[in-house]
Amino acid sequence: MHATICLIAQELDVPKMALTVVLTGDITASVDGCIARPASTSKPVRITTVTYTIRDYTRADEGSWLRCRVLSFLNTAYYEDVDRTKPAIPVPGLELVAVDRTDTVVGIMDTMVVGALATIDTIAVHPDHQHRGLGRALLRRTRSRIRGTAVTTLDAWTRDDPDTLRWYRAMGFEESDHYLHVFAHAYTDGDEPDRAILKPRPGLRLMAAFLHAKLTDEAQLRGEFSRVHVCRRFTMTP
């Protein structure tokens, strides 16, 4: 399916940029509520058309898949989570991508499926293509693909980025379980790694650690470590 998105930008001295969307197929609902029209003006407008396709991942996509992922994570709480090869998603999991007209990956949704549970392993949209409905379109395609299977729950775990949390809630996910991601790093505070272990091993000095902790310990841990995230589970029925 293709989505044709027309960005109508008025001249620079007109304050707003409006977005008019012409869509077909199952991507139609991906931008519900985003249709707008420019204010009345005699000035000419410039129209740019961007076409996206939602399809299954192929091995040839790996390079642009990795670039899309790392760039989309760069300004989030997952900025250090970099893969050099694409993680495998075993069957019956889903590997979906959104590609532009040059067949470059600009959106990702990988979903692990184990029995009745489907878990979104990776969702990412390239920064240059965000706020155009691609995440919604990928989610819609994922949900349509797992309906009619044994899956009864679709979930995802994420940290505490406000924009990400807003997106999950807007998509209809409900927040449930919580725990902490705690980072101890000597380059942040030389004593942090020592506070994370009870007994050092002779000849080895811990420089960094990534730990899980209970939400009930949040206040104490935020007093001891500079980087603590609340990891949240979001769930929905497919």
N, C-alpha and C positions, 0 to 999 in steps of 0.2 A: 504494500500500500504506500502511496505517496502523499505527502502533505505539502501543499504549496502555500508558503507564508509570505505575504507582501508587507514589507515595512514601508510605511509612508512617512517620510520625514519632511517637515516644512523647512523653510529657510532658517538660518541660524538665529535670526532675531525673533523667531516665534518660539515660545518657551516649551511647548509640548511636542512629543513625538507620538503619533498614534499608531496602533497596530490593527491592521485588517487581515483577517485570516480566511482563506478559502481552502477547505479540507474535503477529502473523500475517504471512504472506508472507515475502519475502526479507529482511526486517529481523530475523528470528528470531535469527540468529547474531550480530547486532550487539551483543548484550549478554551473550553467553555468559560464564558465570562471575560475573555481577554479581547473581545472584538470592540473596537472603538473607531471613531471617525475624526478626522482633523477639524479644528474649528474653522468657521467660515473665513476665507481669506482670498484675496485676489492674487496672491503670490503663487508661483508654480510649485509643485511638489516633485520629489524624486522618488521613484519606486524601484525597490530592489526585491527580487524574487529569490527565495531560498527553498530548495526542495530537499526533503528528508525521506529516507526509506527505513522502515523497521524490518529487520530480518534476522535470521540465525547467524551467529558468529561462524566464521571460517578461519582456517589456519592462516590464510593470507592477511587477516586483519590484525595479527598479533602486534605489529609495530605501532600502528595508530591506536590500538586498544590500550597499550601500555602508556602511551603519551597522554591519551585522554584521561586515564585514571589518575596519573600522577599530577597532572595540571588541575584536575577538578578537586583533588584532595589538598592542594598546596595551601589554601587559606582556610583550612578546617582543622579540627582537633585531631585529624588523622594525617597531618602533614608529613610525619616520619614513616608512614606505611607505604613503602615503595617496593614494587615487584619488578624483577628483571625478566621474568617469563610469566605468561598467563597461567594462573592456577587452574588445574583441571576441575571440571564440574562433571562428575560421573552421571551416566544415564540412571534414572529418568530426569535429571536436572535440566534446567533451561539456560541457554547462553544466547541472549538477545543483544543486538546492537542497533543503534540509529546511525545511519551514514548519510553524508551530504552528497551533493551531485558528483563529487570526485571519488566517491566510494570510500571516504575517510571516516573512521569511527569518531563520532562526536557525542555518543551516548551509549551507556552500558547498563545492562541488568542481568546479572548471573544469579540463578536461584538453585539452591540445593534442595532435593526432594528425598525424604526418607520416610517411607510409610505414609502416615496421615499428615505429616508436617512438611511444609515448604518454607525454607528460610532464604531471604534475600542475602546473598553473600557479598555482592558488590552492586551498588547503584552509583552512577557517576555521569555527569554531563560536562562536557568541555566548557570552560569559562566563557568562551566566545559565543556559545550557543545556549546559554542558560536563559531561563525565563521565557521560553518559547513553547512550552508544553511537552518537551521531549520526555521528561521523567514521567509525566502522567501517561503519555502514550505507551512507554515501555511497561509501566505497571498494568495498564489496561490489557496489553497483549499477553503479559504473563498470566494475569488472572483468567483470561479467556482460554489459555492453553491448559491450565491445571483444573479448570472446571470439568466435571465428569470423570475425574480420576479419583483415587482414594484419598486425596488431600482434603482435609477439613479445616486446616489453619495455615495462613500465610503470615510469617512474622519476620522481623528484622531487629537487629541490635544496633544502636548507634550512641555516640557520645553527645555532649551537651552543646552543640552548635545551634543557636536560636533559629536560623533559617531552615536547617534540616528538621528540627523538631516541628516547626510550623508546617513544613511540607507533609510530613507523615500525618499530622493531625488533619490537615486539609484533605488528604486523600482518603480519610475515613478510618485510619488505624486507631486503635485504642492502646493507651500506655498501661503497662502492667508492672513487670518485674524490674528491679533496679539492683545494681551493685557498683563498686568503684573500680576505676582504672587508676593506679598510682604509679608515677614515674619517679625514680630516684636516680639522679645524675650528678656525677662529681663535677662536671663543668658548670652546672647550675649552682651547686653548693657542695663543697668538698666533703662535708659530713653526711650528706643525704644517703649515699649507699651504705655507710656504716650503721645508720639508723634502721635500715631495712633488713639487716641480718643479725642473728643472735651470736653466731660463732664464725669468725673468719677462718679460711683455710690457709695454712702457712705457705708462703711463696706466691699467693695470688691476692691481688687487690681488686675488689669489686669496684667498677667504674660507673656502671649503669645497671638499672634493673626495672623491669615492668612487672607490676604485681596486681593481683585482684584482692579486693577487700570488701567487707560488709558495709552497707550503706549506713548502718548505725554508728560506724566509726568515722564518719565523714569529718566532723568538726575537729577531732583529734588529729587526723591525718593531714588535714589542710594546714594545721599549725606546724607540722613537721616537714611537709614536702611542698615544693612550689608548684607542682603540676599534678592535679587530681581532677579526674573527670567522673561524672555520674554516667554510667552506661545504662541505657534504657531499652527495654523490650517493647516493641510495638506489634500488635497483632490485628488481624482481620479475617473474616471468612471470605474465601475466594469468590 
